Each structure stands twice: as structure tokens, then as C-alpha cells.
Amino acid sequence: MIILDVAKIFIPTIAAFSIGMILAPFIIDFLYAHKLWKKKSGNKGSITGGGTPIFDKLHKEKDTGTPRMGGVVVWFSVVLTVILFVLTGLLFPETLGEKLNFLSRNQTWIPFVTLIVGAVLGLIDDILVVSDRGGYVGGGLSLLKVRVPVVAFVGLLIGAWFFYKLGVDSISIPFNGDISLGLLFIPFFSLVMVAVFSGGVIDGLDGLSGGVFASIFFSYAIIAFFQNQIDLAAFSAVVAGATLAFLWFNIPPARFYMTETGMIALTMCLTVVAFLTEQVAVLPIIAFPLFLSSGSVIIQVLSKKLRKGKKVFLVAPIHHHFEALGWPSYKVTMRFWIVTIICSIFGVVTALVGTL
């Protein structure tokens, strides 16, 4: 039985990676042919409303010459993988093909739909950015007026589903048991989703976001596997596999960037996976680089507002700070990968041992 479970995880994962590797060159050609990149460098108007001179100096050429929407490779590969194994199960019932179908109502429908919703929202933003249209300078949907409220609203809807349909109203704390939140579980779910979404600022260096998210989703695949949530383990591993295919073309020099269509999809989906495994408490450990990146932005903004323009970092998020200090971008990226792997191991062990 365990061999079948392992096969159910790794065969779809390999399929997702393979599909991504096949799709990516066609997507890359399309993006370059239509010049789907930012027309102006910088991040003005996103949070602080100010310019980004240090960022512009570090990334001006690549920021306006490298296509966006690379995240399409990730979520489209996942969608095609899901369809592939659903059809295989329908066409070949009572066979291994049916057993490999990991789309189930009680484990994977919610994260799968969430992935698609996030992908569509992000794709709209990316299209507006490359066409230099939208809610602020540089194009795209306004962060504070559109993207954050939509993510928060989706979080409320899914939180309500967990509370009313699944009967979930508590969170599990390793080594300490469950803490009941009652009706507050719904806004808590939304808050966590927004917090994880804010970690999307990590998508700033070649290869950085792909390596980090692949490690995070593989971690939750391991947790789900040991909880006997095999479908969820397979889905998480499939997302990781598709992300690795994206990473193949995103390592320096990047052929494209993940941007919002990938980041919103992955962060929202990750939140749902964390709650489904009842291991949201270890999310700050496993996904530490995400919270470190978003936390550095918050610290920078507060410092500039409360200390009359004084900054804590040369530039935020923190990975750009290390660049500004003189670290080569590939060194920053690979060190973030190492940190993510260590944090993932620690988080997985904490989750598994803490529930014994």
C-alpha cells in the first residue's frame, strides 16, 4: 500500500515537471515575441509611493527587458497534470490510472481552485503592468486597493468554508495541542492568507522565488504524507514539481520572471494547504524567507515614516539589501535556498514530532 502511495505522489510530480519543461519554451517565445515586460523600471506607487533609485540601479536593464508571467508555467502545468490524471482515471477505471488520480473533494479541490483564482487575479495584474495600465505608476492593479482586499476576501470565503462546512475552528500548536478560535477562525484564516501573500515580494532575483517555493511545497507534501493525506501530498508535490520546471528557466540569467500570476496563486494555495494539514503554526518556520522578505519591507516603511525618512536597510526587500552591499545576486539566491531548506527541515520535524 505504501508503494502505491509513494507512486501516487512521485508519478504526478514527474509528470508536472515534464509538462512544465515542454511548455516553458513555447511560453518564453510568446512572451519575447510580444515584449511582455515592464515598460518602466522601479516599484513606485506600490507601498511607499516613493522612487526606488537603488533598485533601479541594480535591476534597470533586466526589469524592463525580461518578460513577466513566468508563473503561467507553474499553474498551467498543475492544471494540465490534474486533468491528465483525472482523465486517466476515467478512461482506465479499476487500474493504476484511477488510483493515481489525486483530485479529491475532501483534500485537493479547495487548494486547486484557490490556485486558479490566484493565478487569474495575478494574470490580470501582469497584463496591466506590461501594457502600462492600471491603478498606479508602472501599471497593474493597485496593491492596497485591489490585490490585498481581493486576497483578504477570498481568505474570508475559504475560512468560512473551513468553519461551517468542515467544522474547523481551531489551530494546532506543536507540543501544545489545539487552540480554539471559534468564529474568529474565519478572520484569522484571512489574515494568514494576506500575510503569506505579502511574502510574494521575494520574487525579485533570478531563481529566488522558484527555489524557495519548491522547497516549501515539498515540505508540506512530506507532512501531508505522514498524516495519510495522500491526495494532498500528491497535489503539493505536483505544485513543487511544476515550480522546479519554472526554476529551470528562471535561474541566472532568468528567461522570465514569475510575477503576480505565479506569486498570488502560490501564496494563496500555500495558505490553504497549511490549514488543511492543520500545520499552519509551523508555516512561519517552513516559509521563513517569505516572512523575512515581507517583514523587511514593513520595517523599512515604518522606519521611514516614524524616523523622518531614515532607513533600516539600504533597499527593501532584504534580498536587495544584500545586493546593495555588494553580494552577487546568485550568491543571495543560493543562500536563501540554503536557509529555506534548513527551515523546511526544522519545520517538518517540528510538525511531525510535535503531534506525537
Beta strands, then each sheet from edge to edge (+ up, - down):
strand 1: 170-173
strand 2: 177-180
sheet 1: 1+ 2-
end
